[in-house]
């Protein structure tokens, strides 16, 4: 399945939190409750959360390039740390 991350980012800015959480839940293995928790903990906007997920999904980028890109997204690192806490 090919995901148009730019379209998702544009939609995320206008979606309600519930609509956004449903969209992300359909693309990931995360529950709506988990997504809500990650957003609140990291204080990231919906559009910026999509930008972080896009960077994580970028198969062509090195881990260093991904880290640099995420560091430049407002609250991107906070969001990534919240996601990491789910794994560990």
Secondary structure, DSSP 8 states (H G I E B T S, - for coil): ----HHHHHHHHHHS-HHHHHHHHHHHSS--HHHHHHHHHHHT--HHHHHHHHHHHH-TTS-HHHHHHHHHTSTTHHHHHHHHHHHH-
